[in-house]
Amino acid sequence: MLQKATGLLMATMLCVGSANAGEPAGRFEPGKLKGPAKAKPNEVMVLGTAHLSQLPAGFQPAALRVLNERLQAWQPGIIVIEQRSGPQCAFLRQFPQRYEETVQTYCWDPAPARAATGLDVPAATAEIDRLLAAWPAMPTPSARRHLAAVFLAGGEPVSALVQWLRLGVEERRSGDGLDATLVGVLEKLREKRSEDALIAAPLAAALGLERVFGMDDHTADSPDADPKAYGAALMKAWDNPASARRKGADRELKASLGDPQNVLALYRAFNAPSQARLVFDSDFGAALEEDSPQQFGRSYVAYWETRNLRMASNIRETVGNLPGRRTLVIVGASHKPYLDAYLDQMHDVRIVPTDTVLR
């Protein structure tokens, strides 16, 4: 045993010495060490979006047609959305003293689906994995209805909607775990003015994908000790010239969104490289410099960076489990530059500019 331990120690020392000898002096930059050399890389496009539910009444969902056509032509094999996964929300529910407001605001309630299927989130998550591992090339409508019900029980409503959209209209009915309540949930979700219902789910269905992947993360959330003072400090920081420029540009871009070309112009502007610095100057950079005694702005920026890092790690895990595919990430525009920067540090991720589809 001693001989074996000594050998391991010597091997470790030799490896450390060899690494030190071969490395040039200076900073280690993982984003510059790309691979693999002989396999298809993971192409990731991060599409910054407006939250469609917050657009003016003049926005028409039909005006997304050209954007959706271009995204479909890019042929992503994975679609990732700014939603919390069912398992994350199940975790958050275990700590109501910290996450009660987060759950109420951001988590979908799977209770009706649990009542219909008898599956809680862990059981439904395991069943989703089991079903998809043996998923046939030509599933029956009954199988799709059942999978939709299980996705709902697992807290994955957008993936359930993908299955619903893949059914013929005449097959969108109750049965196989979907009761009338859950059918109503899916129909209501299908009509929702959101990027999930109007872009992600229809795109996944059109591409023949079986699901989407939620990657948002709210584990950095915590109750504010003094919400009034915290809000006042941030509002003061955000009252700056960069914010005024940003609001003015937003008003102009959102003035006429019934036309597909105007919607495309909105997405071009939100994804333009120059937008990253404008967002920083108006929001996070301004918050860093706010001068409250409690340093509220620094706490806010720490939360924002932590959330984005965890979002990036969730995307990385998803991409890593399905290597060599194109991945489309649909996320609020303020997240885009952070996710681009963080994901570009990954060895086998190549960031694809949105100009590829928006130009």
N, C-alpha and C positions, 0 to 999 in steps of 0.2 A: 504493500500500500504506500509506504514512504517513497519507494523508488518511482512509483507512478506519479505521485504528487510532485516530486522533484522534477520529473520530466515535463509535466504540465507547466510548472513554474518557469523552467528554462525556455520552453516553447513560447510562452507568453512574453518573456523578456526579449527573445530574439525577434518576435513579431513587432514589438514596440520599437526596438532599435532599428529594424529594417524600415518601418514606416517613417520614422524620423529622418533616416538617412536619405530616403527617396523623395521626401516632400520638399518643395522649394520653400524658402522662408516667406512668410506672409500669411495673408488671411485665407482660410478655407472657404470656398464659395461653391456650395453644392449645385447651384443652378447652372454652373458652367461645366459640370461633369455629367453630360447627357449620354444616355444609352437606352436600350441595348443596341449594339452596332448592327446586328443581323436580324432584328425583329421589328415589327411594326410599332411605332411609338403610340402613346396615348395622346391624341389630339383633343384639346379642351378649348371650347369657345365659351366665354363668359358673356352672356347677353344682359346688359343692364337695362332694366325696364322701369317704367312708371308703374305704380300700383293702379291697375285699371279701375278698381272700385272708387278711386279718388279723382278720376278724370271728370271734367265738366260734362254736363248732360248732353252736349253736342257730340260726344264721342259715340261712334256707332261700331259695334262689334264687327260688322261686315267689313269695316275699313281695315281690319287686320289681314285681309285676304292675301295681299302681296307679300307681307312679312312672313306669314305662315307658309306660303308657297316657296319662298326662298330658303326658309329653315328646313323644309322638307327636302328640297333639292340638295342640301348639304349632307343629308342622310346620317344624322347622328344615330348611334346604336345604344346610347344611354342618355336619358333626360333627367336632370337633377333640378329640384325646385326648392324655393324658399319656404319650406314647411317643416314642422317638427315631425320626426318619425313617431310612430305609435309607441315603441319602446321608450323613447325619451320622455314623452308625456306621461307614460306609466311611472317612470322614475320620478318625475317632478311631483306627481300626485302623492308620493310617499313622504314629502316634506312640505306640508301646507304652511308651516310657520314661515317658510321662506318663499315658496313658489305659488301660493294660493292665487294671487292676482295674475301671475303669468299663465297659470292653467286656465283661468277663466277667460283671459284675453286671447290666448294663442292656441290652445289645445282643443281638438275636436273630441266630443264626448262619444265614446264607443258603447255606452250603456244600452241603447236600443238594439244594436247589433249583437251584443252579448246575450240579451234576452232572446233574440231570434235564433241564434246559433248555439248557445251554450258555451261559447268560447270566450275566455278573458284574453287580454292582450298577449301575454306570453304564449298561451296555447295557440292562439290564432297566428302569431308570428311563426311558430314552429310549423303549423299547418301550411302556411303560405310557402315556406321553404320546401316542404315535402311535395306539395302539389306542383310547384314550378320545376323542381328537379326531374319530375317525370311527365312534364307537360307535353301533350302530343302536338304534332304539327297541325292537325285539324281538330281542335277541341269542339265538342258539341255545345250547343247553346246552354244546355243544362250545366255543363262543366263551367262555362263562363259565369253563369248566374251564381253558382256555388262559390267560385273564386271571388266574385265581387262581394258576396256576403262575408266571406272570411277576411278580405281586405278591410271591410268596414269594422269588423270585430277587432282587427289588429290595429285600428286607429290610422288607417291609410286610405282616406276617402278619395283622394285624387287617383290612386291606382284602381280603386273600385270603379271610378268613373271611366277609366280607360277600358276596363272590361265591358262596362255598360255600352260604351260607344262602339265597341267591336261587335256587339250583337246587332242583328237586323232589327229594324223598328218593331216588327211584329213579335220579336222574341224579348223585348224589353217589358217584362212582366214579373209578377211575383212567382215564387217557387224556388226550390233548391236552396233554401236558407234565406231567401229574400222575402220578407213579408211586406204587406202594404205600406207599413211605415218606412221601411228601408227603400222601397221603390220611390216613395215620395221624397226621401232624402236625396237619392240619385238624380231625380228629375229636377229638384230645386238646385242642386249643385251644377247640373248641366246648364242652367240658365244664369248662373252667377256671373257678374261682371268682374272677373278676376283673370289674371294671367294664367292661373292653373287651369281654369275651366275653358278659357278661350284660346289659349296657345298650347300649353303643355299637354293636356289630356288629348285634345283632338290630333295634335301632331304625333303623339305616341301611337294612337290608334291608326292613323294613316300610314305610319311606318311599319306597322305590324309588331310593335313592342307590346309586352304584356303588362308593364308597370312603369311608374316613375319612381324616383328616389328622393325622399325628403332629406335635406341636409342642414336646415336651420338649427341653431343651438341657442337655448336660453338658460343654460346652466350657470351663466355668470350673473343672472338677474338676482337682485336682492332688494328688500324694502329700503326706501330712503329714510334716513333718520329724521330729516327735516324736509319733506317734499316741497313745501312752499318756498323755502330759501333756496333749495337746489334748483327748482324751476326758474326762479327769478334770476339767479346767477347765470344760468345758461341762456335765458332770453336776452339778457343784457349783452352777453358775449356774441350772440348771433345777430345783434343789431349792428351791422358793419357794411362797408361798401361792397364787399364781395357778395354778401347775401342779397343786397339790393340788385346787383347785376344778375344774379342767379334767378331771383324772383321775376325780374323783368323779362328775361329770356324764356322762362317757363310760361309766363302769360302769353307771350307771342306764339310759342310753339303749340300751346294747347287751345288756341283760339278757334281752330277749325279742324276737328279731328273726325269729320265724317267722310273724308277722302283718303284712300289708301296711300297716296303719295305724301300727304301731310303726316300720316302716322309713321311712314318710313322716315320722314325728315326728323320727327321727334326722336326716333330710336337712333338715328345717326348722331344727333346732337348729344343725347344722353351717353353714347358710347365713344364720343370723340376723345382722343388723348388729352386735349386741353381741359376737358371736364374734370379730370381728377384733381388738378391743382385748384380749380375754382371751388369744388366741393370741400377740399381741405381748408382753404382760406376762409370760406364762409362758415364752416362748421367746426371741425375737429381742431384745426390750427388755432381758431379763435378761442375755443374752449380751453386749450392748453394755457393760454395767456390770461384767462380771467382771474381776478385778484381777490376772490372771497377768502376769508380766513380759513374756511374749511377746505379750500382747494377743490371745490365741486367739479370744476372742469377737468382736472386731472383724473378724478374718479370716473367721470363719464368717458374719457378717452380710453382709460384702462378697460372699462367694460366693452367699449366698441372694438378695440383691438382683440380682446380675448374672444369675443363672439365670432369675429371674422377668422381668427386662427382655428377655432373649433369647427366652424363651417368648412374651412379649407381641409381640415383633417378628415371630416366626414366625406367630402368629395374625393379626397385621396384614397380613402378606404374603398369607396364604391368603384372608382376607376381601377384600383389595384386588383379587385376581385374579378374584373372583366377586362383583362389587359388587351391592348391593341385596337380598341374601339374608339370611335369619335364620341365625345361627350359634350352635350349642350347643357350649360348651367343657366337657368333663368332666375335672376335675382334683382332685387331693388338696386337702382343705378348707383347709389352711394357705396354699395358693397363691392362693385365691380373692380375698381382699381386695387383694392386690398386683396381680393381673391386672385386677380391676375398676378400680383407681385408675389403672394405667398405660394401659389401653385407653381409658379415658374421656378421655384427653388427645388422642386421635386425632380429627381434624376431622369425619369422616363415620361415626363409630361412636357408636351409642346403646346404653348399657348397660341391659339389661332385668332388673328385679328377679326373683329366683327365686320370689318370692311369686306370680308369674304362673301357675306350675304347681304350687307346693307348698302353697298355702293350702287 
